[in-house]
Amino acid sequence: MSLHIPIVIAFTENYFVPAVTCLSSILKNSDSKYKFEIICLLTKTLPQEYQSLLMEYCPERLKFRFLNLEGKLDGVYVDERYTIAASFRLLLPEILMEYDKIIYTDCDVIIRNDLGDLFENINLGNNYLAAVYEVAIDHQIPYIKELGCEPGYYFNSGFLVMNLELMRNENLSEKLINGLKVPYLQFPDQDVLNIYCKNRVLGLPPIYNGIRTYFLPQYKDDFINRYSVADWHSVQSHGTIHYTGGKPWNELTVKFEVWWKYYFDLPSRIKSKWTPIKKIQKYGKIFTSWPFSYFVDPVVNYIRVIKNK
């Protein structure tokens, strides 16, 4: 396959190494025939040294494009928990006019499925997006209903296949941006996507966006009520890991050792641009070594159950 599949990520300079770790997982879990164009959405220009490191990273399969979108969303509400970069995905239909569809992914993920195969074979039909629907936990249901969404059909926006052509034709970006200009949304860009794309979303299997609760045993029954036992086991064995809670470079969290496995395989020149927390890195080395790697996940999950995190 000669064409490059477009994948969009948004990150800041301090997220450079997690972003490359994510890209490493995409490469390692997709067929080598697939090549990717990585479109980087930035809040300010990425230093030339960082750009060079990316362009030198697996050039036979990756090419990079850098878009500085600073000021493009002036006037919209930004929750203090997030950066404005999280909302840049709403602009993609108008920014990437040359593409009919793209894949968008957050950077705090390890992707364990073939994105080339997904992109090549997905049929979005008359849907704006393809996404993974979240399992509605009891305390989340009132808010989901308040948005006008149905529990079990509210999706996580950290991984999307976007039908840019249809979104452009129906002027969806303008509607999404206008919807963002309110101060009461808990997850601003995600909420407006759910509100305005309702009933026009193709549900993806949960392996494509395994959020934190999909790996915690106390939520297994909730998961199975929405999906299936087979889906649960597929997520555990090869589902994308989306670190929606604590980040593995900051603390012990679900699938902690998986992130560190990909990190340790990065080129040393890339790792040198980041200073990990020494204690956490030490845990990463221990938990990715044999035989600890076979026992760490159950132990970490048990700790998370105790802490209810």
C-alpha positions as CSV (number, residue, x, y, z in Angstrom):
1,M,0.0,0.0,0.0
2,S,1.7,3.2,-1.2
3,L,-0.6,5.8,0.3
4,H,-0.1,7.1,3.8
5,I,-3.0,6.6,6.2
6,P,-3.7,9.9,8.0
7,I,-3.6,9.7,11.8
8,V,-4.1,12.9,13.9
9,I,-2.6,13.5,17.3
10,A,-2.6,16.6,19.5
11,F,0.2,17.2,22.0
12,T,2.4,19.7,23.7
13,E,6.1,19.7,24.1
14,N,6.0,18.1,27.5
15,Y,3.9,15.3,26.0
16,F,6.5,14.6,23.3
17,V,7.7,11.3,24.7
18,P,4.3,9.9,25.5
19,A,3.2,10.8,22.0
20,V,6.1,8.9,20.4
21,T,5.4,6.0,22.7
22,C,1.9,5.9,21.3
23,L,3.2,6.0,17.7
24,S,5.6,3.2,18.5
25,S,2.6,1.0,19.5
26,I,0.8,1.8,16.3
27,L,3.8,0.7,14.2
28,K,4.4,-2.5,16.2
29,N,0.8,-3.6,16.0
30,S,0.0,-2.8,12.4
31,D,1.0,-4.8,9.3
32,S,4.3,-3.5,7.9
33,K,2.6,-2.8,4.5
34,Y,0.8,0.2,6.1
35,K,2.4,3.6,6.1
36,F,1.1,6.6,8.1
37,E,1.0,10.3,7.9
38,I,1.1,11.7,11.4
39,I,-0.6,15.1,11.6
40,C,0.5,16.8,14.8
41,L,-1.9,19.4,16.2
42,L,0.1,21.9,18.3
43,T,-0.6,24.9,20.6
44,K,2.7,26.4,19.7
45,T,5.5,25.5,17.3
46,L,7.3,22.4,18.2
47,P,11.1,23.0,18.5
48,Q,13.0,22.1,15.4
49,E,15.1,19.5,17.3
50,Y,11.9,17.6,18.2
51,Q,10.5,17.8,14.7
52,S,13.8,16.4,13.4
53,L,13.7,13.5,15.9
54,L,10.2,12.6,14.7
55,M,11.1,12.8,11.0
56,E,14.0,10.5,11.7
57,Y,11.8,8.0,13.5
58,C,10.9,5.1,11.2
59,P,10.9,7.3,8.0
60,E,10.1,4.2,5.9
61,R,6.6,4.0,7.4
62,L,6.0,7.4,8.9
63,K,5.9,11.0,7.6
64,F,5.0,14.0,9.7
65,R,3.1,17.2,9.3
66,F,3.0,19.9,12.0
67,L,0.0,22.3,12.4
68,N,0.3,25.1,14.9
69,L,-3.4,26.0,15.8
70,E,-2.6,28.6,18.4
71,G,-5.5,31.1,18.6
72,K,-7.8,29.0,16.4
73,L,-10.3,28.5,19.2
74,D,-10.3,31.8,21.0
75,G,-13.5,32.4,22.9
76,V,-14.4,28.8,23.6
77,Y,-14.7,27.4,27.1
78,V,-11.7,25.4,28.3
79,D,-12.0,23.3,31.4
80,E,-8.9,23.8,33.7
81,R,-8.3,20.0,33.6
82,Y,-7.6,20.0,29.9
83,T,-5.6,22.0,27.4
84,I,-7.2,23.7,24.3
85,A,-5.4,21.1,22.2
86,A,-8.1,18.6,23.2
87,S,-10.6,20.6,21.2
88,F,-8.6,21.0,18.0
89,R,-10.2,17.8,16.7
90,L,-13.4,19.8,16.2
91,L,-11.7,21.8,13.5
92,L,-10.4,18.9,11.4
93,P,-13.1,18.9,8.7
94,E,-12.1,22.4,7.7
95,I,-8.4,22.1,8.3
96,L,-7.8,18.8,6.5
97,M,-9.7,19.5,3.3
98,E,-7.7,17.0,1.3
99,Y,-9.0,14.0,3.4
100,D,-12.4,12.4,3.3
101,K,-11.7,10.5,6.5
102,I,-9.0,10.3,9.2
103,I,-8.2,8.5,12.5
104,Y,-7.8,10.7,15.5
105,T,-6.2,9.3,18.7
106,D,-5.2,10.8,22.1
107,C,-1.6,10.4,23.1
108,D,-2.1,8.7,26.5
109,V,-2.8,5.3,24.8
110,I,-1.1,2.1,23.8
111,I,-2.7,0.9,20.6
112,R,-2.7,-2.9,20.3
113,N,-4.7,-3.3,17.1
114,D,-4.0,-2.8,13.4
115,L,-5.1,0.7,12.5
116,G,-4.2,0.3,8.9
117,D,-6.6,-2.6,8.6
118,L,-9.3,-0.6,10.4
119,F,-8.9,2.4,8.2
120,E,-8.8,0.4,5.0
121,N,-11.9,-1.7,5.7
122,I,-14.3,0.6,7.7
123,N,-17.4,1.8,6.1
124,L,-18.7,4.9,7.8
125,G,-21.8,5.2,5.7
126,N,-23.9,8.2,6.7
127,N,-22.2,8.4,10.1
128,Y,-20.1,11.4,11.2
129,L,-17.8,9.2,13.3
130,A,-16.9,5.8,14.4
131,A,-16.1,5.5,18.2
132,V,-16.3,3.2,21.2
133,Y,-19.3,3.6,23.4
134,E,-18.5,3.8,27.1
135,V,-20.1,1.5,29.6
136,A,-22.4,3.8,31.7
137,I,-21.5,3.6,35.4
138,D,-24.3,4.5,37.8
139,H,-22.9,7.8,38.9
140,Q,-22.4,8.9,35.3
141,I,-26.0,8.3,34.1
142,P,-27.6,11.5,35.4
143,Y,-25.1,13.7,33.5
144,I,-25.3,11.6,30.3
145,K,-29.1,12.1,30.4
146,E,-28.7,15.8,31.1
147,L,-26.8,16.1,27.9
148,G,-29.6,14.5,26.0
149,C,-27.7,11.3,25.4
150,E,-28.7,7.7,26.1
151,P,-26.6,5.8,28.7
152,G,-24.6,3.1,26.9
153,Y,-24.5,5.3,23.7
154,Y,-22.2,8.0,25.0
155,F,-18.8,7.6,23.4
156,N,-15.3,8.4,24.5
157,S,-13.7,10.8,22.0
158,G,-10.1,9.7,22.6
159,F,-10.2,7.5,19.5
160,L,-12.3,8.4,16.5
161,V,-12.5,7.6,12.8
162,M,-13.9,10.8,11.4
163,N,-16.0,11.2,8.3
164,L,-14.5,14.6,7.3
165,E,-16.3,14.8,4.0
166,L,-19.8,14.4,5.6
167,M,-18.9,16.7,8.5
168,R,-17.8,19.4,6.0
169,N,-20.9,18.9,3.8
170,E,-23.2,19.4,6.9
171,N,-21.2,22.3,8.4
172,L,-20.6,20.3,11.6
173,S,-17.5,22.1,12.8
174,E,-19.3,25.4,13.2
175,K,-22.1,23.7,15.2
176,L,-19.5,22.0,17.4
177,I,-17.5,25.2,18.1
178,N,-20.7,27.1,18.9
179,G,-21.7,24.3,21.3
180,L,-18.3,24.6,23.0
181,K,-19.0,28.2,24.1
182,V,-20.7,27.3,27.4
183,P,-19.1,26.9,30.9
184,Y,-21.0,23.8,32.2
185,L,-19.7,20.9,30.2
186,Q,-17.7,18.3,32.2
187,F,-15.8,17.0,29.1
188,P,-16.2,19.9,26.7
189,D,-15.0,18.6,23.3
190,Q,-16.3,15.1,24.0
191,D,-19.6,16.3,25.2
192,V,-20.3,18.5,22.2
193,L,-19.4,15.6,19.9
194,N,-21.8,13.4,21.7
195,I,-24.6,16.0,21.5
196,Y,-24.2,16.9,17.9
197,C,-23.3,13.5,16.5
198,K,-26.0,11.6,18.3
199,N,-27.5,8.8,16.2
200,R,-24.8,9.4,13.6
201,V,-22.1,7.3,15.2
202,L,-20.8,3.9,14.1
203,G,-20.0,1.9,17.3
204,L,-16.6,0.3,17.2
205,P,-15.7,-2.9,19.2
206,P,-14.4,-1.9,22.6
207,I,-10.9,-3.2,21.8
208,Y,-10.3,0.1,19.9
209,N,-10.5,2.3,23.0
210,G,-10.1,0.5,26.3
211,I,-10.7,3.1,28.9
212,R,-9.6,2.6,32.5
213,T,-12.8,1.0,33.8
214,Y,-12.5,-1.7,31.1
215,F,-9.5,-3.1,32.9
216,L,-10.8,-3.0,36.5
217,P,-12.5,-6.1,37.8
218,Q,-15.1,-4.3,39.8
219,Y,-16.6,-3.0,36.6
220,K,-16.6,-6.3,34.7
221,D,-20.3,-6.9,35.3
222,D,-21.2,-3.4,34.0
223,F,-19.0,-4.1,30.9
224,I,-20.6,-7.4,30.2
225,N,-24.1,-5.9,30.4
226,R,-23.1,-3.5,27.6
227,Y,-20.8,-5.8,25.6
228,S,-20.0,-9.5,26.1
229,V,-17.7,-11.8,28.0
230,A,-15.8,-12.4,24.8
231,D,-15.3,-8.6,24.4
232,W,-14.0,-8.4,28.0
233,H,-11.4,-11.0,27.3
234,S,-10.4,-9.4,24.0
235,V,-9.9,-6.1,25.6
236,Q,-7.7,-7.6,28.3
237,S,-5.6,-9.5,25.8
238,H,-5.2,-7.0,23.0
239,G,-7.4,-4.0,23.5
240,T,-6.0,-0.5,23.1
241,I,-5.2,0.8,26.6
242,H,-6.4,4.4,27.1
243,Y,-5.0,5.7,30.4
244,T,-8.0,7.9,31.2
245,G,-7.1,7.9,34.9
246,G,-3.6,8.1,36.3
247,K,-0.8,8.1,33.7
248,P,1.7,5.3,33.9
249,W,4.6,7.8,33.7
250,N,3.3,9.4,36.9
251,E,1.9,6.6,39.1
252,L,1.0,2.9,39.3
253,T,-2.1,2.4,37.2
254,V,-3.9,-0.3,35.2
255,K,-1.7,-1.9,32.5
256,F,1.2,0.1,33.9
257,E,3.9,-2.3,32.7
258,V,2.6,-2.3,29.1
259,W,3.3,1.5,28.6
260,W,6.8,1.1,30.0
261,K,7.5,-1.8,27.7
262,Y,6.9,0.4,24.7
263,Y,8.8,3.3,26.3
264,F,11.9,1.3,26.9
265,D,12.0,0.3,23.3
266,L,12.2,3.9,22.1
267,P,15.4,5.2,20.6
268,S,17.7,6.7,23.2
269,R,17.7,10.1,21.4
270,I,14.0,10.4,21.9
271,K,14.1,9.2,25.6
272,S,16.8,11.8,26.3
273,K,14.2,14.6,25.8
274,W,12.3,13.6,28.9
275,T,13.2,13.1,32.6
276,P,11.0,10.4,34.0
277,I,10.2,10.2,37.7
278,K,13.0,7.9,39.0
279,K,10.8,5.9,41.4
280,I,8.2,5.3,38.7
281,Q,10.8,4.4,36.1
282,K,12.3,1.9,38.6
283,Y,8.9,0.3,39.0
284,G,8.7,0.2,35.2
285,K,11.9,-1.7,34.9
286,I,11.0,-4.2,37.6
287,F,7.5,-4.8,36.3
288,T,8.5,-5.3,32.7
289,S,11.1,-7.9,33.7
290,W,10.4,-11.6,34.0
291,P,8.8,-13.0,36.2
292,F,7.3,-9.8,37.6
293,S,5.4,-9.0,34.3
294,Y,3.2,-12.0,34.9
295,F,2.0,-10.8,38.3
296,V,2.0,-7.0,38.2
297,D,-1.3,-6.4,36.6
298,P,-3.4,-8.3,39.1
299,V,-1.5,-6.7,42.0
300,V,-2.0,-3.2,40.5
301,N,-5.7,-3.9,39.9
302,Y,-6.1,-5.0,43.5
303,I,-4.5,-1.8,44.7
304,R,-6.8,0.2,42.5
305,V,-9.9,-1.6,43.8
306,I,-8.8,-0.9,47.4
307,K,-8.3,2.8,46.5
308,N,-11.4,2.8,44.3
309,K,-9.6,4.7,41.6
